[in-house]
């Protein structure tokens, strides 16, 4: 028999909810279906920072994409 996740796991198993935004990321611990307010964290890392970092990596190693944000934004969205 294999075990698989079910809707009931939401209420019985603890987990982290991670919400990636454009300029920030929120991490919320959830236990028994209830968010733990004291454990919620906001990180100033989001899609914009990751896109800019990817632009730098690719530009130094392959092509100069520092002015082509839309190209790296599309690549990041397709991969993430």
C-alpha positions as CSV (number, residue, x, y, z in Angstrom):
1,X,0.0,0.0,0.0
2,X,1.3,3.5,-0.8
3,X,0.6,6.5,1.2
4,X,-0.5,9.7,-0.6
5,X,-1.4,13.2,0.5
6,X,-5.1,13.7,1.2
7,X,-7.2,16.7,2.0
8,X,-7.2,15.4,5.6
9,X,-3.4,15.9,5.8
10,X,-4.1,19.7,5.9
11,X,-5.6,19.3,9.3
12,X,-3.3,16.6,10.8
13,X,0.2,17.4,9.5
14,X,2.2,20.6,10.1
15,X,3.5,22.3,7.0
16,X,4.9,25.6,5.7
17,X,3.1,27.9,3.3
18,X,5.5,29.8,1.2
19,X,4.2,32.8,-0.9
20,X,6.6,34.2,-3.4
21,X,5.8,37.7,-4.6
22,X,7.4,40.3,-6.8
23,X,9.4,42.0,-4.0
24,X,9.0,39.8,-1.0
25,X,8.3,36.2,0.3
26,X,6.1,35.3,3.2
27,X,6.5,32.0,5.1
28,X,3.7,30.8,7.4
29,X,3.8,27.7,9.6
30,X,0.5,25.9,9.7
31,X,-0.3,23.3,12.4
32,X,-3.6,21.4,12.4
33,X,-5.0,23.8,9.8
34,X,-4.2,26.9,11.9
35,X,-1.6,29.5,10.9
36,X,0.9,30.2,13.8
37,X,1.0,34.0,13.9
38,X,4.2,34.2,15.9
39,X,6.0,32.2,13.2
40,X,5.1,34.2,10.2
41,X,8.1,35.7,8.5
42,X,8.5,38.2,5.6
43,X,11.7,38.1,3.6
44,X,12.7,40.9,1.3
45,X,13.5,38.4,-1.5
46,X,11.1,38.0,-4.4
47,X,10.8,37.4,-8.1
48,X,12.4,40.8,-8.9
49,X,15.6,40.0,-7.0
50,X,15.8,36.5,-8.5
51,X,15.3,37.9,-12.1
52,X,18.1,40.5,-11.6
53,X,20.4,37.8,-10.2
54,X,19.8,35.5,-13.1
55,X,20.4,38.5,-15.5
56,X,23.8,39.0,-13.9
57,X,24.8,35.3,-14.0
58,X,23.8,34.9,-17.6
59,X,25.4,38.2,-18.7
60,X,28.8,37.4,-17.1
61,X,28.9,33.9,-18.6
62,X,27.0,33.9,-21.9
63,X,25.1,36.9,-23.3
64,X,24.7,40.5,-22.1
65,X,21.1,40.5,-20.9
66,X,21.4,43.3,-18.3
67,X,19.0,45.5,-20.4
68,X,16.6,42.6,-21.4
69,X,14.7,42.1,-18.1
70,X,11.7,40.7,-20.0
71,X,13.8,37.8,-21.4
72,X,15.1,36.7,-18.0
73,X,11.6,37.2,-16.4
74,X,10.2,34.8,-18.9
75,X,13.0,32.3,-18.3
76,X,12.6,32.5,-14.5
77,X,8.8,32.0,-14.7
78,X,9.2,29.0,-17.0
79,X,11.7,27.3,-14.7
80,X,10.3,28.2,-11.3
